[in-house]
Amino acid sequence: MPQHPSASQPRSQMKTWPFLILIGLSTLSLTAEQAAPKNAPPPSVGSAIDQNLTKQISDILLECQTIKPGMTRADLAKVFTTEGGLSTPTWNHFVHRRCPYIKVDVEFTLSDPKQLGLEERPTDIISKISKPYLEWSIID
């Protein structure tokens, strides 16, 4: 019967191999982490950033953050406008006034409990607003 290749090796050498493999893998892992820090963009990305576009989008995102639950539909209308598509007085999609691809979904509490089901009022209260998101325009 043939012997296993390790049978001809002394026991001390057999125990050394797993240790050497572990050291080698650890070295590779540490080298990879040092070469590519977490959250760092690839080197080629930095040169492609459009600083003007980045500033414009930053300004719009900051403006979007000014609208919060508790504000009115009239406050919302200073930053956003309605978009086509389905809506109700208690829920609608809105698009940013400077870019129709930047949108939010907004839920309202009607300002008057006697309001008719199809009536929107500037005094309706924002009860929930989504984070801004990008989407193509809806055309009715």
C-alpha positions as CSV (number, residue, x, y, z in Angstrom):
1,M,0.0,0.0,0.0
2,P,1.5,3.4,-0.9
3,Q,2.3,5.8,1.8
4,H,0.8,9.3,2.2
5,P,3.3,11.9,1.1
6,S,3.4,13.4,4.5
7,A,4.2,10.1,6.1
8,S,7.8,10.4,4.9
9,Q,8.1,13.9,6.5
10,P,9.0,14.5,10.1
11,R,6.1,15.6,12.3
12,S,7.7,19.0,13.1
13,Q,7.7,19.9,9.3
14,M,4.0,18.8,9.0
15,K,3.0,21.3,11.7
16,T,4.9,24.1,10.2
17,W,2.9,24.3,6.9
18,P,-0.4,25.5,8.3
19,F,1.4,28.1,10.3
20,L,3.3,29.4,7.2
21,I,0.0,29.5,5.1
22,L,-1.7,31.5,7.9
23,I,1.2,34.0,8.0
24,G,1.1,34.3,4.2
25,L,-2.6,35.0,4.1
26,S,-2.4,37.5,6.9
27,T,0.3,39.4,5.1
28,L,-1.8,39.5,1.9
29,S,-4.8,40.7,3.9
30,L,-2.8,43.5,5.6
31,T,-1.2,44.6,2.3
32,A,-4.7,44.8,0.6
33,E,-6.1,46.9,3.4
34,Q,-3.3,49.3,3.3
35,A,-3.4,49.6,-0.5
36,A,-7.2,50.4,-0.6
37,P,-8.4,52.3,2.5
38,K,-12.1,51.9,3.2
39,N,-14.5,54.6,1.8
40,A,-11.8,56.0,-0.5
41,P,-12.8,56.4,-4.1
42,P,-10.7,54.7,-6.8
43,P,-7.9,57.0,-7.9
44,S,-9.5,57.5,-11.4
45,V,-12.8,58.8,-9.9
46,G,-11.4,61.9,-8.3
47,S,-10.3,63.4,-11.7
48,A,-13.7,62.9,-13.2
49,I,-15.7,64.8,-10.6
50,D,-17.5,67.8,-12.0
51,Q,-17.1,70.4,-9.1
52,N,-19.8,72.7,-10.5
53,L,-22.3,69.9,-10.7
54,T,-21.4,68.6,-7.3
55,K,-21.9,72.1,-5.8
56,Q,-25.3,72.4,-7.5
57,I,-26.5,69.1,-6.3
58,S,-25.2,69.8,-2.8
59,D,-27.2,73.1,-2.8
60,I,-30.4,71.3,-3.9
61,L,-30.0,68.6,-1.3
62,L,-29.5,71.2,1.4
63,E,-32.6,73.1,0.2
64,C,-34.6,69.8,0.2
65,Q,-33.6,69.3,3.9
66,T,-35.3,72.6,4.8
67,I,-38.8,71.0,4.2
68,K,-39.8,69.0,7.3
69,P,-43.0,67.4,8.7
70,G,-45.1,70.0,10.4
71,M,-44.6,72.6,7.7
72,T,-47.5,73.5,5.3
73,R,-48.2,72.7,1.6
74,A,-47.5,76.4,1.0
75,D,-44.0,76.0,2.5
76,L,-43.4,72.9,0.3
77,A,-44.4,74.9,-2.8
78,K,-41.5,77.3,-2.3
79,V,-39.0,74.5,-3.1
80,F,-41.1,71.9,-5.0
81,T,-43.9,71.8,-7.5
82,T,-46.4,69.1,-8.4
83,E,-45.7,66.5,-11.0
84,G,-48.2,64.6,-13.2
85,G,-49.4,61.2,-12.3
86,L,-51.7,59.9,-9.6
87,S,-52.2,61.9,-6.4
88,T,-54.7,62.6,-3.7
89,P,-55.0,65.5,-1.3
90,T,-53.2,63.4,1.4
91,W,-50.4,62.2,-0.9
92,N,-48.4,63.3,-3.9
93,H,-45.1,63.2,-5.8
94,F,-43.3,66.6,-6.0
95,V,-40.4,67.6,-8.2
96,H,-37.7,70.2,-7.3
97,R,-38.3,73.5,-9.0
98,R,-34.7,73.5,-10.6
99,C,-34.6,69.9,-11.7
100,P,-37.7,67.7,-12.4
101,Y,-35.7,64.5,-11.9
102,I,-35.2,65.3,-8.2
103,K,-38.3,64.1,-6.4
104,V,-39.9,63.6,-3.0
105,D,-43.1,61.8,-1.9
106,V,-45.2,63.7,0.6
107,E,-48.0,62.8,2.9
108,F,-50.3,65.4,4.3
109,T,-52.8,65.9,7.1
110,L,-55.7,67.9,5.8
111,S,-56.0,71.2,7.6
112,D,-59.8,71.0,7.9
113,P,-61.5,67.8,8.9
114,K,-64.5,68.9,6.8
115,Q,-62.3,69.2,3.6
116,L,-63.7,67.4,0.6
117,G,-61.7,64.4,-0.7
118,L,-60.4,66.2,-3.8
119,E,-59.5,69.6,-2.2
120,E,-55.9,70.6,-1.5
121,R,-55.2,73.6,0.6
122,P,-52.0,75.6,1.2
123,T,-52.6,75.1,4.9
124,D,-52.5,71.3,4.8
125,I,-49.7,70.0,7.0
126,I,-46.8,67.8,5.9
127,S,-47.0,64.6,8.0
128,K,-44.2,62.7,6.1
129,I,-41.7,63.5,3.4
130,S,-39.4,61.0,1.7
131,K,-35.7,61.5,1.1
132,P,-35.0,63.1,-2.2
133,Y,-34.6,60.6,-5.0
134,L,-33.9,60.6,-8.8
135,E,-36.4,59.5,-11.4
136,W,-37.4,60.3,-14.9
137,S,-40.3,62.7,-15.3
138,I,-43.9,61.5,-15.4
139,I,-45.8,62.8,-18.4
140,D,-49.6,62.7,-18.3
